[in-house]
Amino acid sequence: MLSVTDLRVFYGESRVLNDISLTVASGQIVCLMGRNGMGKTTLLKTIMGLLKARQGTIVFNDKDITRMSPHLRARSGIGYVPQGRGIFPYLTIYEILLMGLEASPQRQHMADEIVEEIYGIFPVLKTMNKRMAGTLSGGQQQQLALGRALMSRPQMLLLDEPTEGIQPNIVQEIEHLIVRLRDERGIAVLLVEQFLDFAMGVTNHCYVIEKGKIVASGAPSELDQAVVREHLSV
């Protein structure tokens, strides 16, 4: 599904990612963990094409997308929910969901059908579909950001800190949703997360990043929890 090999990314002349390699198989949830400033968001942005790699390759569904533009990566089947959600506060829920179809113009004629599909996943959004997004709670905005990404019916989701600033009951809902998307739709997920219990509850495989390098990886049951917590501590 996704293969990242020997990826190097720089901000100016400062190296942020150093020979990063990871894989995400079809229908797999993979978590990238690490403290703030270690390169997690940079990696997701590079996979999405928002930042350019100076070295290395990114392959999605057996196609090299390393030099592909972000909108073509989205059309190839990658959905992205950024840290902070990227919600436009003065647009309605319905309008923001429709923005998700920009990645799949061939599905524009199915807009209302797909919106209803998203409302089925997030019923709370249907009850307030004409409200401006800026009036929603943090948890509702996160559901909206996920719904927007799912509008294009992606094969893979990149999720950057989906539990950040969200109340515990909504965190649990998001955890269940991610597992359902994997089990019922076969959607692969690359998840950036610092909430260890949440990450370990949903993931098939974990990578721990420290100063732009992968320092540990494996299935949750295989990882040394002391090492993981050491690299997640402030």
C-alpha positions as CSV (number, residue, x, y, z in Angstrom):
1,M,0.0,0.0,0.0
2,L,2.5,2.7,1.2
3,S,6.2,2.4,1.3
4,V,8.5,5.2,2.4
5,T,12.3,4.5,1.8
6,D,15.3,6.5,3.0
7,L,13.4,9.8,3.2
8,R,15.3,13.0,3.9
9,V,13.6,16.3,4.4
10,F,15.1,19.7,5.1
11,Y,13.9,23.0,6.3
12,G,16.5,25.2,4.7
13,E,19.7,23.5,5.5
14,S,18.4,21.9,8.7
15,R,17.7,18.2,8.3
16,V,14.4,17.3,9.8
17,L,13.9,13.7,8.6
18,N,16.9,11.5,8.4
19,D,16.7,8.3,6.3
20,I,13.1,7.5,7.4
21,S,11.7,4.2,6.1
22,L,8.3,2.7,7.0
23,T,5.5,0.7,5.4
24,V,1.8,0.6,5.8
25,A,0.0,-2.5,4.4
26,S,-3.5,-2.5,3.0
27,G,-6.1,-2.6,5.8
28,Q,-3.4,-1.9,8.5
29,I,-3.3,0.8,11.2
30,V,0.2,2.1,11.7
31,C,1.1,4.6,14.4
32,L,4.0,7.0,14.4
33,M,4.8,8.2,17.9
34,G,7.2,10.7,19.4
35,R,7.5,13.9,21.3
36,N,6.7,17.3,19.7
37,G,9.2,18.6,17.2
38,M,10.6,15.1,16.3
39,G,9.4,15.1,12.7
40,K,6.0,13.4,12.8
41,T,3.9,16.1,11.1
42,T,6.8,16.8,8.7
43,L,6.6,13.1,7.6
44,L,2.8,13.2,7.0
45,K,3.1,16.5,5.1
46,T,5.9,15.0,2.9
47,I,3.8,11.9,2.2
48,M,1.0,14.2,1.2
49,G,3.2,16.3,-1.0
50,L,3.0,19.5,1.0
51,L,6.7,19.3,1.7
52,K,9.4,18.1,-0.8
53,A,11.8,15.3,0.0
54,R,15.4,16.0,-0.8
55,Q,16.2,12.2,-0.9
56,G,14.2,9.0,-0.8
57,T,11.1,7.6,-2.4
58,I,7.4,7.4,-1.5
59,V,5.4,4.6,-3.2
60,F,1.7,4.2,-3.0
61,N,-0.1,1.3,-4.6
62,D,3.0,0.3,-6.5
63,K,3.3,3.8,-8.0
64,D,6.1,6.2,-7.2
65,I,4.4,9.4,-6.0
66,T,7.6,11.1,-4.6
67,R,7.4,14.0,-7.1
68,M,3.6,14.0,-7.5
69,S,1.6,17.1,-6.6
70,P,-0.7,17.0,-3.5
71,H,-4.0,17.0,-5.4
72,L,-2.9,14.1,-7.5
73,R,-1.9,12.2,-4.4
74,A,-5.3,12.8,-3.0
75,R,-6.9,11.6,-6.2
76,S,-4.8,8.5,-6.0
77,G,-6.6,7.5,-2.8
78,I,-4.9,9.3,0.1
79,G,-7.0,11.2,2.6
80,Y,-5.4,13.7,5.0
81,V,-6.7,15.1,8.3
82,P,-4.1,17.7,9.5
83,Q,-3.2,18.6,13.0
84,G,-5.6,21.4,14.1
85,R,-8.2,20.0,11.7
86,G,-8.0,22.7,9.1
87,I,-11.7,23.7,9.4
88,F,-13.0,26.9,7.8
89,P,-15.0,28.5,10.6
90,Y,-17.4,30.5,8.4
91,L,-18.5,27.6,6.1
92,T,-21.3,25.3,7.0
93,I,-20.8,21.6,7.8
94,Y,-22.4,20.7,4.5
95,E,-20.1,23.1,2.5
96,I,-17.0,21.7,4.2
97,L,-18.0,18.1,3.4
98,L,-18.5,19.0,-0.2
99,M,-14.9,20.3,-0.2
100,G,-13.8,16.7,0.3
101,L,-15.0,15.9,-3.2
102,E,-12.4,18.2,-4.8
103,A,-10.1,15.2,-4.6
104,S,-12.5,13.1,-6.6
105,P,-14.2,15.3,-9.3
106,Q,-15.5,12.2,-11.0
107,R,-17.8,11.7,-8.0
108,Q,-19.3,15.2,-8.0
109,H,-22.6,13.8,-9.4
110,M,-22.7,11.5,-6.3
111,A,-22.3,14.4,-3.8
112,D,-25.6,14.1,-1.9
113,E,-25.3,10.3,-1.8
114,I,-21.8,10.5,-0.3
115,V,-22.8,13.2,2.2
116,E,-25.6,11.0,3.4
117,E,-23.0,8.2,3.8
118,I,-20.9,10.5,6.0
119,Y,-24.0,11.5,8.0
120,G,-24.5,7.8,8.7
121,I,-21.0,7.6,10.2
122,F,-21.3,10.9,12.1
123,P,-25.0,11.4,12.9
124,V,-24.3,14.6,15.0
125,L,-23.2,16.3,11.8
126,K,-26.5,15.7,10.1
127,T,-28.4,17.3,13.0
128,M,-26.5,20.6,12.5
129,N,-25.5,20.5,8.8
130,K,-26.4,24.1,8.3
131,R,-24.4,25.4,11.2
132,M,-21.1,27.2,10.7
133,A,-18.1,25.0,11.5
134,G,-16.6,27.6,13.9
135,T,-19.5,27.1,16.3
136,L,-18.8,23.4,16.8
137,S,-16.9,21.8,19.7
138,G,-13.4,20.4,19.2
139,G,-14.7,16.9,19.0
140,Q,-17.4,17.8,16.5
141,Q,-14.8,19.6,14.4
142,Q,-12.6,16.5,14.4
143,Q,-15.5,14.4,13.2
144,L,-16.2,17.0,10.5
145,A,-12.5,16.9,9.4
146,L,-12.6,13.1,9.3
147,G,-15.9,13.2,7.3
148,R,-14.4,15.6,4.8
149,A,-11.4,13.3,4.3
150,L,-13.8,10.3,3.8
151,M,-15.8,12.1,1.1
152,S,-13.3,11.0,-1.5
153,R,-13.6,7.4,-0.4
154,P,-9.9,7.0,0.2
155,Q,-7.9,3.8,0.4
156,M,-5.7,5.3,3.1
157,L,-6.0,8.0,5.7
158,L,-3.2,10.1,7.2
159,L,-4.3,11.3,10.7
160,D,-2.3,13.9,12.6
161,E,-3.0,13.9,16.3
162,P,-6.8,13.1,16.0
163,T,-7.3,13.1,19.8
164,E,-5.7,16.5,20.5
165,G,-7.9,18.7,22.6
166,I,-10.8,16.3,22.6
167,Q,-12.9,15.1,25.5
168,P,-12.5,11.4,26.5
169,N,-15.8,10.1,25.2
170,I,-15.2,11.5,21.7
171,V,-11.7,10.0,21.8
172,Q,-13.3,6.6,22.3
173,E,-15.7,7.2,19.4
174,I,-12.8,8.1,17.1
175,E,-10.9,5.0,18.3
176,H,-13.9,2.8,17.4
177,L,-14.3,4.6,14.0
178,I,-10.7,4.0,13.0
179,V,-11.0,0.3,13.8
180,R,-14.3,0.2,11.8
181,L,-12.8,1.9,8.8
182,R,-10.1,-0.7,8.8
183,D,-12.3,-3.8,9.5
184,E,-15.3,-2.8,7.4
185,R,-13.8,-0.8,4.5
186,G,-10.2,-2.0,4.4
187,I,-8.9,1.6,4.8
188,A,-5.3,1.7,5.8
189,V,-4.4,4.4,8.4
190,L,-1.1,6.1,9.2
191,L,-1.7,7.7,12.6
192,V,0.4,10.3,14.4
193,E,-0.4,10.1,18.1
194,Q,1.1,10.9,21.5
195,F,-1.8,9.4,23.6
196,L,-0.1,6.0,24.2
197,D,-3.2,4.1,25.4
198,F,-5.2,5.3,22.4
199,A,-2.4,4.4,19.9
200,M,-1.8,0.9,21.4
201,G,-5.6,0.2,21.4
202,V,-6.0,0.6,17.6
203,T,-2.6,0.0,15.9
204,N,-1.2,-3.1,14.2
205,H,2.4,-1.7,14.1
206,C,4.2,1.2,15.7
207,Y,7.2,3.4,14.8
208,V,8.8,5.7,17.4
209,I,10.6,8.7,16.0
210,E,13.3,10.7,17.8
211,K,15.0,13.7,16.2
212,G,14.0,12.7,12.7
213,K,15.0,9.1,13.0
214,I,13.1,5.9,13.6
215,V,14.5,4.5,16.9
216,A,12.0,1.7,17.6
217,S,9.4,-0.2,15.6
218,G,7.2,-3.3,15.9
219,A,3.8,-4.6,16.9
220,P,2.5,-3.2,20.2
221,S,3.0,-6.5,21.9
222,E,6.7,-6.6,20.8
223,L,7.7,-3.1,21.7
224,D,9.6,-2.4,25.0
225,Q,7.1,-0.2,26.7
226,A,9.8,1.4,28.8
227,V,11.6,2.5,25.7
228,V,8.4,3.8,24.1
229,R,7.5,5.8,27.2
230,E,11.1,7.2,27.4
231,H,10.8,8.6,23.9
232,L,7.3,10.0,24.6
233,S,8.1,11.7,27.9
234,V,8.6,15.4,27.9
